[in-house]
Amino acid sequence: MRLAVRGGLVVTERETRRADVIVAGERIEAVLDPGAGAAEEEIAAHGLLVLPGVVDAHVHVNEPGRAEWEGWRAATRGAAAGGVTTVADMPLNSLPPTLDGAAFDAKRAFAEREAIVDFALWGGLVGDDPAPLRELRGRGVVGVKAFMCPSGVDEFAHLDPDALEPALHAAAAAGLLVAVHAEDEDAVAHATRELRAAGRRDPAAWEPSRPIPAEVRAIECLGRAARIGGATVHVVHASNAGAVDAAARCRIAGARMTIETCPHYLTFDASDLGRIGPPLKCAPPVRTSAERERLWRSVREGAVDLVASDHSPCPRELKERGDIWDVWGGVAGVQFTLAALLTEGVHRRGLGESALARLLAGAPARLLGIADRKGAIRAGLDADLALVDPEREWTVTARELEARNGVSAYLGRRFRGKVVRTIVRGRTVYRDGEVVADGGAARFIAREGSS
Ligand SMILES: [Zn+2]
């Protein structure tokens, strides 16, 4: 069975050109001049961008164990609606956390039953015991995640400065990439104590409680530990350009380090915390509008390796209890990464379409070791495509939002650029506002060479 996506502007990391994508079964067979090639089924893509499906390197699905927070079906419905064709799930907020082979197997089974888009899995790094790391590596995790400050859940320990280097060494010995939440624990604790002592309980207090130097200091510490431990590290969710600059300095000093940012740091600013409140609480926090613009410069200059959603939903009650210190942190955004980058990047700040293909698909696929199957529109790769109307303006409504608990900082947000169709391995999973797939067809995507 052959499918032709005809007449669209096909976006690669090098160029945007009018072309037809010919799909045979689950794979891209060829990218041809318009009108060439024969197919039984045709999709008209005139006026649309044909992008590689988004590879979201950072989502929290929370199932098994906290399915009431989101779960595989709900999270991947949002992914499908957002042009995301592969999600890489973080090891924590599910129960058990993905810390060994048995926990991995349990999560994979849930995802294979429920997910609508393809998925990869991160394991966890909470110490230097090599045995569970070897199990995770053997099962094909894309890497392991570690925290340099408390993770927010009791069952996932963080690494204090003394534990960091031996843990990184153990991960390196097991051949595992390490994704790191880099905020300095002491700096955050100190700033938080002062604000609380001053009686602050309002959402605007969240930003200064986790100051930029806490990120910079942690990244510098991580760079040293990574060099000594021989590890390859990836800094998740950098909120500001100072963090990006710190990563660049670590690389110059010899560390193997990449860095990501998230759409919420590129879309919102600290003044939105007062307006939106808890749905926008995340760690590190969104920064001032001046910092947001500096971060955009870093993105445009190519200093940020990739953009991932850090999708992290929770029940409504956890966003509504007590004050800003009590509410759960996390932004539900897997559905909006592409729309946010089109709106804020391509339309507002001159980001090239090829940069989109790199930041949202090519670079994450390479980081995760899945670029032999995912992340580009090229013959031989999986036919994962996001068809986008670049000019369509729309507002995120409750009806539009795919999230189990209906909470998202993006509710009410106006976007220019909308996903109109999402295709996973040749199969349409989302079309014109409706998710049109059920769970069960998704595939686990192992890191290349892991088994
Ligand atoms: Zn996260």
Boltz pocket constraint, residues with backbone or C-beta under 6 A from the ligand:
constraints:
  - pocket:
      binder: B
      contacts: [[A, 58], [A, 60], [A, 90], [A, 310], [A, 311], [A, 312]]
      max_distance: 6.0
